[in-house]
Amino acid sequence: MLLLARETGLLKLGTVSIDGTKIDANASKIRSVRYDRAQALRTKLADDIAALVARAEAADTEESDPQALPVELARRAKLKEKLDAACARLEAEAKARAEAERPEYERTKAVYEAKRGRRGRPPKPPDETPPPDRQTNLTDPDSQLMRKSKTHEYRQAYNAQAVVCAEGSQLIVATNMATTPSDQPTFAATLLGMEKTTGLPRVVLADAGFANRDAVAELEAHGVEPLVAIAKTQPQRPYDFRPPPAEPKPQRRVLEPWRLAMKAKLETEQGKARYKKRKQTVEPVFGIIKSAIGFTRFNLRGLQNVAAEWLLVALAYNCRRLHNLNPA
C-alpha cells in the first residue's frame, strides 16, 4: 500500500511524526495480581486443595458421592497453576532485569572501592526478587496497567505506536507495539525498522514522552534528525475544573547538554514551524482509528498477536486514507 502511494506521488517520506496511544487489551484489570498477593494466594490454595483431597479420600472410605468435590478441586488447581505461572514469569523478569543492571553495578562498585576514604553508601547489588507491588495479568500477561496521564484512570492496555507521514498524506508508514506506558524504549527501534521497508525519513517529530538521550543519539548516527520536545508543550488550562495543587511543582531544570541543544533548536522560529506539524499529523490518525473506524480494544491476546492486529488496523486506515486522497 505504501509502495502504491509512493508510485502515485502521494507519499513523500521526508518528515514523519511518531506517537503512541493506549488501547485496551482483551483482558480485565481486575485479573491483575501483585507478586506478594500471588504468593499468599498460592499458599492458601495449596492448603485448600489439600483439605479437599482429604475430604474426597474420606468420602471414598464412607462410600458417599459428593459431586461438588471434583469440580472444586479442578477450579482451585487451575487457579493455582495460573498463579504459579504468574510468579515464575515475574521472577524471570526480575532476574533478567538484574542481569542487565549487573555491569553498571560492577562499574559503580569498582569506582566506590577505588576511593580511599570510601565516603557515602556503597552501591546496592541488583535485586533478583520481584518487588512486592509488581503486577501481572492472568488473562493477558503481556498487557500492562497503563494510564494516559496522572489525571486519567488505569486501564489494562497496550501502547500502540504509529509513525505518520507529515508531508501531507498522513499515511501510517510504520507501527510498533510497546508493553510499557513510556514511549522511550521503542523510539529508535520503531524508526530504524523503516530502513528495510520504505527507507529512513530525514526528520522525526516526537513529544516529550520520547525524550531519551540514547535513542536520539542512535537516530542521529543513522542520519535521522530528531525534533523531540524536552518539556510538556501543553500549558495548564486557565479554567481547569480540577483545583490547583496547594504547592506548585518547581520547574524542572534542564542540565544535560543534548537536552539544552534540543531545547535551543526548538525555540528558534524555524524549529517552532517544523515542530508544529507533529500535533496536526499524528494525533488525528488516532482519532480516526478510534472514532471513525471504531477500533478501541484489541481482540487478540499476547504481544505478537496484538502487534499483528495493530498492523492490520494501520492497513485499514491507509486504505481509507489513500481512497480519500485520490478517489479517481
N, C-alpha and C positions, 0 to 999 in steps of 0.2 A: 504493500500500500504506500509506503514511504518512497519507494523507487518510482512508483507511478506518479506520485505527487512531484517528485524531482524532475521527471521527464517532461511533465506538463508545465514546469516553471513555477508551480505554486509553493514548493518547499525550497527555501534558501537558508542553508544552515550556517549562519554567522553568529548571531546572538541567541542564546536559549535561556529560559528561566527554569528553575528547579524548586520544587516544594513537596511537602508531604501532607497527607490528610489522614485522620484517624477514621477507619471503617470498622464497624462492629464485626467481631468474629462469630462463627456459628457455635457459640458457647455462652453460657451464663456466668456472670461474675460471682454468683453465689456458689459456684462449683470450684472457686479458688480457695486454696488452703495454705496456711502458713506452715513453715517447716516444724516449728515447735508444736503446733496443734496436730499436725500429721503424726508426729512421734507419739503424742499422748493417745490419739485415736487408735493407732496400731496396737498399743498395749491393751487398751480397753477391748478392742475387737478380739484380740488373742484370748483374753480371759473369757469373753462371752462365747467364743467358739468352743473353747474347752468345756465350759459349763453345758452348752447344748449337746456336745458329743457325749458327755457323761449322762445327760438326761436320755439321749437316744439309746445308749447302751442299757440303761436301767429299764427303758420301755421294752427293749428286746427281751430282757430277762422276764419281765412281767407279762410278755406276750400281748401287749396292747399295741394299738396302731395310731399314734399321733401323727396326723397328716401334716401339721404345720412345721414340724422339726426339720425335715429335709429342705423345705423352702427357706426357712430362717437361716439354716446353716449355709446354704448356697449364696444367699443375699449378703451375709456378713463376710463370707470368704471372698466374694467378688470385690466388695468394697476394700477389704484389706489388701488384696492384690493391687488395686489401683493406688492405694496409699503407699504400699511398698515400692511400686514403680516411681511414684512421685518423689519419695525421699531419695531413692537411688539416683534419680535424674538431678535433683538439687545438689546432692553430694558430688556427682560427677562434674557439674558446672563449677562448683566451688573449688574442686581440685584443679580443674583446667585453668581457672582464673588465678589460683595461687601459683601454678607453674609459669604462667605468663608474667606474673609480677616478680618472680624469684630473681631474674637477672638484675632488675633495678634494685631489689633489696640487697643483693650481694655487693653491688657497686656502692650503695649508700653505707652499707656496713663497713666496707673497706675504707671509705673516706673517714668514717667515725673512728675506727680503730687506729687510723694513721695520726689522728690528733693526739698530741702529747698529754694535754690536760683532760681530754675526753669530757668536755663540758656538754651539758644537755642530755636529753634522754636518748638511749640507744635506739636504733630503728627496730620496729617490730617485724618479725618474720611473717610472711603471708599465711593467712589462716585457711586451712583446707576444709574447715567446717562451715556449712552454710549459716548465714545469720538467722536468728530465730524468726525474724519477721519476713524472711524471703518467701515469696508465694509462687505457687504453680497451679495451673488449672487442670482438673481431672478430665475434662471433656476434650479440650484442645490445648495440650501443653505448650505449643509454640506461641500461642497468643498471650498477651500480657494486659494487665490493668493499666490503662492509659487515660489521660485527660488532655483536652485541648489546651487549657491554661489553668491557672490556680483558681479561677472563678467558675470552672466547669466541673461536672461530676466525673468520677472514674467510670470507665466502661471497659469491658473485655474486648479488645480490639487489636488490629494490626496497623502499622504505619505505612500506608501505601504511598510510594514515591512516583513522581512523574516529571519528566523533562519535556518542556514545551517550547516549540519554535516561537521566538519573539520577533520574527521578521515579517509578521503579518498573517501567516497561515494559521497559527495556534494549533498546529498538529502535535500530537504526542510523539516524540522521537525516541524515547527510552522510558522504561519502567523499572522499578525495583521494589522490594518488599523488606521492611525492617520490623524486627520484633522488639524494638526499643522506642520509647516516646521521643528520644532525641534523634535529630536528623544527621548528626555529625558522623556516626560510624559508617554510613553508607554513601557519604557525599562523593568522595573521589571514585569509589568503585562504580557508582551509577554512571558518572560521566565517562570514565575511561572505558566502560563496557561498550560505548558507541564506536570505538575505534575500528572494530571489525564489522560494523553494520553500515551506518550512514556516514561514519567519519566523525572526527572530533570537531566541536564548534570552536570558534575563536574566543568568544566571551560567554561566561555563565553568570547569571544574576541569581542571588540567593539571599534569604533573610538571615536574621541574627542566629537562628537555630542551627545554621550550617557553619558558623564561625569556628574553624578549627585550624590550628597552625599547620599540622602535618598534612591535612587534606589540601589546603591552599598551596603549600609548597610542592606537593605531588602533581597537582594540576598545572602549576606554572612550569614544572620540569617537562611536561608534555606539550607545552605551547598553548595552554588554555589560560586565558586571563579571568580570574575570579573577581567578581564585584560582590562582596559579602558585607551586609550591614553588621556593624560592630555593636550597636545598641538597638533597643526597640525603636522602630520608626513610627509607631502609633502612639501619639501623646494621650495623656489622661483626658477623658471626656469632661468638658466643663460642667455638664449637668448629669453626672453619673448617678444612677439610682442607689448604688451602694455608698454607705458613709465613708468618708476618707479615713485612712489609718490615723490613730492617735498621734503617732510619731512617724513622720515621713521617712522613708528609707534614704540614707545618704547616697548621693550619686556615685555610681561605680567609676573608679579611676582607671583610665586606660594607660598601661605602662609598657606592655610588650611592644617591641619595635614593629612587628608585622601588623599589629592592630593600629598603631599610630599611623603607619604608612597607608593602610587601607582607609582609615577614617579621613585622612587628608585628601585622598583621591576622591572619595565620595562627597566631600564638602565643596569641591570645585563645581562650577556651573556645568561643565561637560559631564562630570561624574553624576550629578543630580539628574541631568537629562537622560543619560544612559540607564541609570538605575530605575527611573520612573516606569520603565516598561515592565518591570517584574510583576507588580501587583495586577496590572491590567491584562496580563497574558496568561499566567499560570492559574491564578485563583478562579477566574471564570470557568476554566475547564472542569475543576472540581464541582462547581455549582451545576454545570450542565449534566455531569455524570450522576450526581446525587438527585437533582430535581427533575430534569427533563428525561433522562434515561431511567431514573428511579433505582439506581444501584446504591444501597446504603448498608448492605450486610452481605458478607460472604456466605456462600452455600457450602463450600468445601472446608475441610479442616487440614491442618498441617501446613508448614511454611511452603513447601514445594507446590502443593496443590493450590494454595491461596495465591502464590505468585503467578501461576499459570492462569488462574481465573482473572486476576487483575490485568494480565496481558490481553486476554480476550475482551475485557471491558474497554481497554485502550483501543483495541482494534475496532470495536463497535463505534466508539466515539470518533475515530479517524474516518470511518466510512461515512458517518453522518456529516462530519465537518467537510470532507472532501466534496460530497454531493452539494452542500450549501455553497461552497466556494466556486464550484464550476458545474452548474446544473446541466449545461449542454453536454 
